[in-house]
Amino acid sequence: MTGLGERLDAVRRETSASGVTVVVDLHGKLVDLSFTREALDLRPTELAGIVRRLTDEAADAALAEGMAVLADVVPANLHAF
C-alpha cells in the first residue's frame, strides 16, 4: 500500500474538447497540454478559452479525487470540518 503523500502526488485528471487535451495535478497545475490539427485551426482567443475551461474542469475533478483519497484516511467524524 502506498502512503497518503504518494497517493495525493499521483492524482492527475485529463479533459479534452475541440482538439485540446489538458492534464492537471491535484493543485490544478497544468502538467500536460496537447493539440490536434483541429485545435490549431482555432482563433487564438478561442483556443485560450478552451484551454482555460478544460483546465478548470480538470482541476475540479482532481480536487474531488484528492478529497476522496483523504476521505479514505480521515475518520468519518472529522469529515464535517
Secondary structure in CASP SS format (residue, H / E / C, confidence):
PFRMAT SS
TARGET T0000
AUTHOR 0000-0000-0000
METHOD secondary structure of the structure
MODEL  1
M C 1.00
T C 1.00
G C 1.00
L H 1.00
G H 1.00
E H 1.00
R H 1.00
L H 1.00
D H 1.00
A C 1.00
V C 1.00
R E 1.00
R E 1.00
E E 1.00
T E 1.00
S E 1.00
A E 1.00
S C 1.00
G C 1.00
V E 1.00
T E 1.00
V E 1.00
V E 1.00
V E 1.00
D E 1.00
L C 1.00
H C 1.00
G C 1.00
K C 1.00
L E 1.00
V E 1.00
D E 1.00
L E 1.00
S E 1.00
F E 1.00
T C 1.00
R H 1.00
E H 1.00
A H 1.00
L H 1.00
D C 1.00
L C 1.00
R C 1.00
P H 1.00
T H 1.00
E H 1.00
L H 1.00
A H 1.00
G H 1.00
I H 1.00
V H 1.00
R H 1.00
R H 1.00
L H 1.00
T H 1.00
D H 1.00
E H 1.00
A H 1.00
A H 1.00
D H 1.00
A H 1.00
A H 1.00
L H 1.00
A H 1.00
E H 1.00
G H 1.00
M H 1.00
A H 1.00
V H 1.00
L H 1.00
A H 1.00
D C 1.00
V C 1.00
V C 1.00
P C 1.00
A H 1.00
N H 1.00
L H 1.00
H C 1.00
A C 1.00
F C 1.00
END
